Amino acid sequence: MTKKRSPDIIIFILITLVFLTQSGFTADISFNTLEPEVGSFITVKTNADLIDGEVILNNESFPIRADSDRGISIVPISYWWSPGEYTATIVDNQGRTWLKENVKIKDADFDKSYLTIDDEQEETVRPTDPENQARRARDQEMVQAARADSHPDRLWSDSFIWPLEGRLTTDFGATRYHNNELANRHNGIDIAAPTGTPVIASNTGRVTLAANLLVTGKTIIIDHGWNIYSSYLHLSELSVEEGESVKQGQEIGAVGSTGFSTGPHLHWSISYNRVFLDPRDFVDLEL
């Protein structure tokens, strides 16, 4: 389950910048990379003086959160952003700018995915029946609510793990076509395995959704704190309930083919601040 990365993504780049402000204290700021690919993220570490500040990139703001005696910010790079030169600005909780740093966002070599679907499957994805349309709207409201109130603290201590061993069928970020017509981007990783194969939680958190939805079938969403959520779609069984706390590695369901699916598999995705990112980067995450 590996994906080719350019050398500057494989190599962990640490850039430490030390400087003084008018108030007289020193802030240490480090970036894990200044050349991220779309669909990945930057981690910014600071000393405690910049906690409750923010990192601004592409006119979007991302908080610097308290983590023990330091500050950490996760800056997602959406796969919808255009590659190019950007400026990351570090601002404290008084609105004072501490640093401006050039960031070069690079394109990613995403795959293309082609599916042939029949009229019934098309109705599932783009319903015309009023009852299905109403159900689809309710489902979307439930999913939005499940990702709306994240725990303010991070609920995990270790890097994320794969929820399933199996054959990767569709990778993250793939441009998906239905009957040769552009449909969407794939916001997770599809892992094929026999129906009933156990699926485990990729990290510790709280279940915010465990329901059978029209498009994604039996679906679980877990809040890991800090607006990070993992999702598990098309399950045949749900072994947890909404509101339940789960531990990393705990069995939460089983592989299935419910909802819009062409065969038994798990669709696994991770989002931060409602931006879907490559789950591999969370498996490799070190804070």
N, C-alpha and C positions, 0 to 999 in steps of 0.2 A: 504494500500500500504506500508506495513512495511516489513522489512527483519530482520531476527534474526542476532544479532551481538554478538560477544563475549564480556564479561564484560569490558575488557580493551579498546574496541572500543567505547562502549556506554559511558563510563566514560571519560570525557575530562581531559587529563593529561597535566599539564603545568609544564615544567621544565625550570627554569630560571637560567642562568649561567652568572656570572659576573667575568670579568678578565681584566688584563691590558696588553697593548702591549708596544713594545719598544718606540712607539711614545708618550706614556703617557696617552692616553684617555681610558675610560672604555666603553666596548661594552656589552649591554644587549641582550642576544639571548634566545629566547624561542621557543620550539617545542610544537605543540599540542599533539603529540604522538611520541614515539620512537618504537612503535610496530604496524605499519600499516599493513593492509591486502592488497594483490594484488588487483588492481582495485580501490584503494582509493588514497588519497594523504596526504602529510604532509604539514602543513603551518608553516613557520619559520618567526618569527618576530624579528626585530632588531631595534636598534636606528639608527638615520639618518647617523651616521658615516660609516655604511656599505652599504648604497645605492650605486647601480651600481656594487656591488660585486656579488658573486655567491655562490650557494650551489652545491656541487659536490656529486653525489651519483651514484654508479654503472657505473662510468666512463662517466656520463652524467652531463651537466652543466645547472643550472636553475638560472635565474637572480634574484637579490634582487632589487625590484622595489621601487620607491618612492611612499609613500602613506601618504599624509599630512606630519607630522614631524617624520615619522618612515620608516623603510624598511620592506617589506614583500616579501617572496618567496613562491611560490606554487611548491611543488615537487611531480610530479605524479609517482605512482607506477603501472607500466603496468601489466596487467593480464598475460603477457607473461614472466615476470620476475620469477626467481626461488625463492621460500621461502628460508630464511637463514639469516646469519649475514652479515651486510654491514657496511660501515663507511661513515658517512656524514661529509663532510669537508666544513667549512665556510671560504671563501676567500674574501678579500677586493678588491677594484678596482686597487690596486697596486700589486696584486698577492700574498699578504702576508696571510698566514694561521692564522686564529684566533681561530679556534676550530675544533677538530675532535671528533665526537660522535658516539657511536655504535648504529646501527639501526637494529632491528630484524623484518624482513619482514615475515609475516605469510600467510599461504595459506587461501583461502576463500572457503566456502562451496557452490560452484556454482552448479546450477541445470544442468540437461541434457534435451535437447529439440529434439523431433523426429518429422519430417515432412515427409509425403508421397506426392511426387510430380509427375506430369505426364510429358510426353515428351515436351509439350509446355512450361511448367514452367521451365523445365531443360534447354531449349533453351534460356529462358530469363536470367537465372543465368549464364550459360556457353554457350554463343552463338557459333554456328558453321557456321551460315549464314554470309557471308561477310558483308552484309549491317548491320546486327545486331552487328557484331564485331566492325565495324567502329563507329557505334553509341555508343557502350559501351566505346570505347576508348575516344570519344569526351566527353561523360558524365564524365568520370574519370578526364579528364583535367579540366572540368568546376568545379568539386568539389574541386580539388586541388587548383585551382585559388581562389575559394571562401574562402579557409582557409589559404591563403598565405600572406596576408597583414593586420594583425590585428592592430587596433588602439592602440597606445602606452599607453594610459591611460585607466583605468577601467571605463566603461561607466555605471556601476550600483552602487547603494548604499545599496540596501537591498539584503537579501538572495534570491536565486532563488525560484520559485514556480512551482507547478505541472501545466502543460499546459492543463490538461484534467482530469476530474473525470471519472473513468470507472474501468473495471475489468482487473487486471494485468494477461496477458496470457503468456508472456515469460519474464523472469527477465534478468537483466544485467549479463553478464559474462557466461550465459548458454552455454554449449558445444552443438552445434547444429549438428544434423545428418539429411541428406536427404536420404530417402530410406535406412536407417540403415548404411549409409556411412558418415564418418566424413566430415563435410563441413566447419565449422568455429566456432568462438566464437561470441556470440550475444553482440554487442557493445552498446546496449541501453536497453530501457524498452518498451515492447509492451503493450499498453492499449487499450482494446476492447471497442467500443462504436458504436452506430448506425451511419450509413452514414449521413453526414451533421451536426453532432454535432460540435459546435464551438471549435476551438483550439486557445489558447492564447499564447502569448510570455512569456516564463518563466522568462525573465528579459529584461531590457532596452538594446538596441543595434542598430546595423545597418544591414539591410538585404544585404547579399552578394550573395545570390542565391535564385531565385524563378523560378523554371523550371520543366518541365515534363521529367523525366529521365527513361531510359529503366527498370532498376532494382528497383529503389526506388520510381518510379512513380512521382507524383507531390510533389516536395521537396522544403523546405525552410531551408536556413542556415542563422543564425544570429551571427554576430560578437559582442561580449560583451567587447572587449578590452583585453589586456594582453594575447593574443593568446587563449582566451576561446571562444568556439563556441558552440551553441546549434543547433540541427538539428531536423526537423519534416518531416517524410516520409509517403508516401502512401496516401496523402491527396486527397480529391475529388475536392477541390477548393483552389485557391491561392488568398488571399485578400490583399496581399502586393506585391510590386515590388522591384527589385534589386536596391540598393542605398537608399531605404527609411529608415528613422529612426523610430523605434518603441519603445513604452513604455511597461514596465512590465504590463501584464494583458490585453494588446491590442489584439483583435481578428485578427489572421493572416491567418486563413484558416479553413478548415472543414475536419472532419474524412472521410476517404475513403478506397478504396482497390485497388489503382492503382499500377502498377508495379508488382513486385513479391510479391504476397500477397494471403493468403488463406481466408481472410474475412476482414470486415471493422475494422480497428484499427489504432492507431497512434504509430509509432515507434519514440521514443524520445531519443536522445542521446546528451551527452555533451563531448567535447574533450578539452584538454589543451596541447599545444605544440604537436598536432597531436596524443596524447595518449587519447584513450577513457576511461572514468572513470565513476564510479557509479553516476548517476544523483542525488541520494539521498544525497550524500555528499555535493553537491552544494545547495540543499534545506536547509541543516543544516549548511551551511557555515557562519561563523562569523569572520569578519576581524576587 
